[in-house]
Amino acid sequence: MYGRIYVIEFEAQTISNAGGDRDLFYLAPADDKPIKVIGWDLSQFSDLGDAGEEVMRLRWIRGHSTVGSGGSAVTASTVYRANPTDPDPSFTARTNDTTIASAGTTFNAYSGGYNIRVSPSPYFLPERLWMPCTQAQSSLVMRLMAGPTDDLTMSGSVWVMEEG
């Protein structure tokens, strides 16, 4: 049986070229309530046309023990509950931290590219590739590995299943 599914999102945020690496999403599970990232979506609205095309590097990293800063703490919205009395999300979520998460024993769960002109909208992982994280593993972070060529206006969503 599947756990509860939530979405975390940010809307129309400026991603500056001077900013360097940035944690687009930071997720930290609560005790005895593991989470799994099951999909995500990214889009941008400011660089349109061939001349603005670029591919930005993305990485999902598990294991940072120190949270970043400069972004926002957000509350996940419920997408699916098997029972209306199921609890609200217990995990911590942040978006757009300009000072990236650090420390801990990390593991790269995904590395890939995001073409800002033709984004794969949305991207859901096959069930066997869902990215799990427990409180003992600290966190899951979606990191933009470098700033864009010029400032972008971006929105994004990540879908998370919580168990327990």
C-alpha positions as a Markdown table, in Angstrom:
| # | Residue | x | y | z |
|---|---|---|---|---|
| 1 | Met | 0.0 | 0.0 | 0.0 |
| 2 | Tyr | 1.2 | 3.5 | -0.8 |
| 3 | Gly | 1.8 | 6.2 | 1.7 |
| 4 | Arg | 0.5 | 9.7 | 1.7 |
| 5 | Ile | 1.6 | 11.8 | -1.3 |
| 6 | Tyr | 2.3 | 15.5 | -1.0 |
| 7 | Val | 3.6 | 18.3 | -3.4 |
| 8 | Ile | 6.1 | 21.0 | -2.5 |
| 9 | Glu | 6.3 | 23.9 | -4.9 |
| 10 | Phe | 7.8 | 27.3 | -5.6 |
| 11 | Glu | 6.4 | 29.8 | -8.1 |
| 12 | Ala | 8.0 | 32.5 | -10.3 |
| 13 | Gln | 11.3 | 32.7 | -8.3 |
| 14 | Thr | 14.3 | 34.5 | -9.7 |
| 15 | Ile | 17.3 | 32.2 | -10.2 |
| 16 | Ser | 20.3 | 34.6 | -10.7 |
| 17 | Asn | 23.3 | 33.8 | -12.7 |
| 18 | Ala | 25.5 | 35.3 | -9.9 |
| 19 | Gly | 24.0 | 32.9 | -7.4 |
| 20 | Gly | 26.1 | 29.7 | -8.2 |
| 21 | Asp | 24.9 | 26.4 | -6.8 |
| 22 | Arg | 21.4 | 26.5 | -5.3 |
| 23 | Asp | 19.2 | 23.9 | -3.5 |
| 24 | Leu | 15.9 | 24.1 | -5.3 |
| 25 | Phe | 14.3 | 21.6 | -2.9 |
| 26 | Tyr | 15.4 | 20.4 | 0.6 |
| 27 | Leu | 13.5 | 17.6 | 2.3 |
| 28 | Ala | 14.2 | 16.2 | 5.7 |
| 29 | Pro | 12.1 | 13.2 | 7.0 |
| 30 | Ala | 10.6 | 13.1 | 10.5 |
| 31 | Asp | 11.5 | 10.2 | 12.9 |
| 32 | Asp | 10.0 | 6.9 | 11.8 |
| 33 | Lys | 8.4 | 8.5 | 8.7 |
| 34 | Pro | 10.5 | 7.8 | 5.7 |
| 35 | Ile | 9.9 | 9.7 | 2.5 |
| 36 | Lys | 10.4 | 8.9 | -1.2 |
| 37 | Val | 10.7 | 11.4 | -4.0 |
| 38 | Ile | 8.5 | 10.1 | -6.8 |
| 39 | Gly | 8.6 | 12.9 | -9.4 |
| 40 | Trp | 9.3 | 16.6 | -10.1 |
| 41 | Asp | 8.7 | 19.4 | -12.6 |
| 42 | Leu | 10.7 | 22.5 | -13.4 |
| 43 | Ser | 9.8 | 25.3 | -15.8 |
| 44 | Gln | 11.1 | 28.7 | -16.6 |
| 45 | Phe | 9.3 | 31.7 | -18.1 |
| 46 | Ser | 11.9 | 34.3 | -19.0 |
| 47 | Asp | 14.3 | 32.9 | -21.6 |
| 48 | Leu | 12.3 | 31.9 | -24.6 |
| 49 | Gly | 13.6 | 31.0 | -28.1 |
| 50 | Asp | 16.7 | 29.4 | -29.5 |
| 51 | Ala | 19.1 | 32.1 | -28.4 |
| 52 | Gly | 18.2 | 31.6 | -24.7 |
| 53 | Glu | 18.6 | 27.8 | -24.7 |
| 54 | Glu | 20.9 | 26.3 | -22.1 |
| 55 | Val | 21.1 | 23.0 | -20.2 |
| 56 | Met | 21.5 | 23.3 | -16.5 |
| 57 | Arg | 22.9 | 20.5 | -14.4 |
| 58 | Leu | 20.7 | 19.0 | -11.6 |
| 59 | Arg | 21.6 | 16.6 | -8.9 |
| 60 | Trp | 19.5 | 14.8 | -6.2 |
| 61 | Ile | 21.8 | 14.3 | -3.1 |
| 62 | Arg | 20.9 | 12.3 | -0.1 |
| 63 | Gly | 22.7 | 12.7 | 3.3 |
| 64 | His | 23.4 | 16.4 | 4.1 |
| 65 | Ser | 23.2 | 16.9 | 7.8 |
| 66 | Thr | 23.3 | 20.8 | 7.8 |
| 67 | Val | 20.4 | 22.6 | 6.1 |
| 68 | Gly | 21.0 | 25.5 | 3.8 |
| 69 | Ser | 19.7 | 29.0 | 4.1 |
| 70 | Gly | 18.5 | 32.0 | 2.1 |
| 71 | Gly | 15.4 | 30.3 | 0.8 |
| 72 | Ser | 12.0 | 29.6 | 2.3 |
| 73 | Ala | 10.5 | 27.0 | 4.6 |
| 74 | Val | 7.3 | 25.7 | 2.9 |
| 75 | Thr | 4.4 | 23.5 | 3.9 |
| 76 | Ala | 3.6 | 20.6 | 1.6 |
| 77 | Ser | 0.1 | 20.3 | 0.1 |
| 78 | Thr | -1.8 | 17.0 | 0.2 |
| 79 | Val | -2.2 | 15.2 | -3.2 |
| 80 | Tyr | -3.3 | 11.8 | -1.9 |
| 81 | Arg | -4.5 | 10.3 | 1.4 |
| 82 | Ala | -6.0 | 6.8 | 1.7 |
| 83 | Asn | -8.0 | 8.0 | 4.6 |
| 84 | Pro | -9.2 | 11.5 | 5.3 |
| 85 | Thr | -8.0 | 11.2 | 8.9 |
| 86 | Asp | -4.4 | 10.6 | 7.8 |
| 87 | Pro | -2.0 | 13.1 | 9.3 |
| 88 | Asp | -0.6 | 16.2 | 7.7 |
| 89 | Pro | 3.0 | 15.9 | 6.4 |
| 90 | Ser | 5.7 | 15.5 | 9.1 |
| 91 | Phe | 8.8 | 16.2 | 7.0 |
| 92 | Thr | 10.6 | 19.5 | 6.7 |
| 93 | Ala | 10.6 | 21.2 | 3.3 |
| 94 | Arg | 12.5 | 24.2 | 2.0 |
| 95 | Thr | 12.8 | 25.8 | -1.5 |
| 96 | Asn | 15.5 | 27.9 | -3.2 |
| 97 | Asp | 18.2 | 28.0 | -0.6 |
| 98 | Thr | 21.1 | 30.1 | -1.9 |
| 99 | Thr | 23.5 | 28.8 | 0.7 |
| 100 | Ile | 23.5 | 25.1 | 0.0 |
| 101 | Ala | 23.1 | 22.2 | 2.5 |
| 102 | Ser | 26.4 | 20.7 | 3.6 |
| 103 | Ala | 28.1 | 18.2 | 5.9 |
| 104 | Gly | 27.1 | 14.6 | 6.3 |
| 105 | Thr | 27.9 | 11.5 | 4.3 |
| 106 | Thr | 26.3 | 12.1 | 0.9 |
| 107 | Phe | 25.1 | 9.9 | -2.0 |
| 108 | Asn | 24.2 | 11.2 | -5.4 |
| 109 | Ala | 20.9 | 9.6 | -6.2 |
| 110 | Tyr | 20.5 | 11.3 | -9.6 |
| 111 | Ser | 22.5 | 13.5 | -11.9 |
| 112 | Gly | 21.1 | 15.0 | -15.1 |
| 113 | Gly | 20.4 | 18.0 | -17.1 |
| 114 | Tyr | 17.5 | 20.4 | -17.5 |
| 115 | Asn | 17.0 | 22.0 | -20.8 |
| 116 | Ile | 15.3 | 25.3 | -20.0 |
| 117 | Arg | 13.7 | 25.6 | -23.4 |
| 118 | Val | 12.0 | 22.2 | -23.6 |
| 119 | Ser | 11.6 | 21.0 | -20.0 |
| 120 | Pro | 10.3 | 17.4 | -19.5 |
| 121 | Ser | 7.1 | 18.4 | -17.7 |
| 122 | Pro | 6.5 | 16.6 | -15.3 |
| 123 | Tyr | 9.0 | 13.8 | -14.7 |
| 124 | Phe | 7.9 | 10.8 | -12.6 |
| 125 | Leu | 10.3 | 8.1 | -11.7 |
| 126 | Pro | 9.4 | 4.4 | -12.2 |
| 127 | Glu | 8.5 | 2.9 | -8.8 |
| 128 | Arg | 11.7 | 0.9 | -8.4 |
| 129 | Leu | 13.7 | 4.2 | -8.8 |
| 130 | Trp | 11.8 | 6.3 | -6.2 |
| 131 | Met | 14.4 | 8.0 | -4.1 |
| 132 | Pro | 14.0 | 7.0 | -0.4 |
| 133 | Cys | 15.3 | 8.9 | 2.6 |
| 134 | Thr | 15.0 | 8.1 | 6.3 |
| 135 | Gln | 15.7 | 10.4 | 9.3 |
| 136 | Ala | 19.0 | 8.5 | 9.7 |
| 137 | Gln | 20.0 | 9.6 | 6.2 |
| 138 | Ser | 19.3 | 13.2 | 7.1 |
| 139 | Ser | 17.9 | 14.8 | 3.9 |
| 140 | Leu | 17.2 | 14.8 | 0.1 |
| 141 | Val | 18.3 | 17.9 | -1.8 |
| 142 | Met | 17.6 | 18.8 | -5.5 |
| 143 | Arg | 20.6 | 21.0 | -6.3 |
| 144 | Leu | 21.1 | 23.3 | -9.3 |
| 145 | Met | 24.8 | 22.7 | -9.9 |
| 146 | Ala | 25.6 | 26.1 | -11.2 |
| 147 | Gly | 23.8 | 29.4 | -11.9 |
| 148 | Pro | 22.2 | 30.0 | -15.3 |
| 149 | Thr | 23.9 | 32.1 | -18.0 |
| 150 | Asp | 21.5 | 34.9 | -17.2 |
| 151 | Asp | 18.8 | 35.4 | -14.6 |
| 152 | Leu | 15.7 | 33.1 | -15.0 |
| 153 | Thr | 12.2 | 33.2 | -13.6 |
| 154 | Met | 11.4 | 29.6 | -12.6 |
| 155 | Ser | 8.7 | 27.5 | -10.9 |
| 156 | Gly | 9.0 | 24.0 | -9.7 |
| 157 | Ser | 7.2 | 21.1 | -7.9 |
| 158 | Val | 8.4 | 17.9 | -6.3 |
| 159 | Trp | 6.1 | 15.0 | -5.3 |
| 160 | Val | 6.9 | 13.2 | -2.1 |
| 161 | Met | 5.4 | 10.1 | -0.6 |
| 162 | Glu | 5.6 | 9.8 | 3.2 |
| 163 | Glu | 5.1 | 6.6 | 5.1 |
| 164 | Gly | 4.6 | 5.8 | 8.8 |
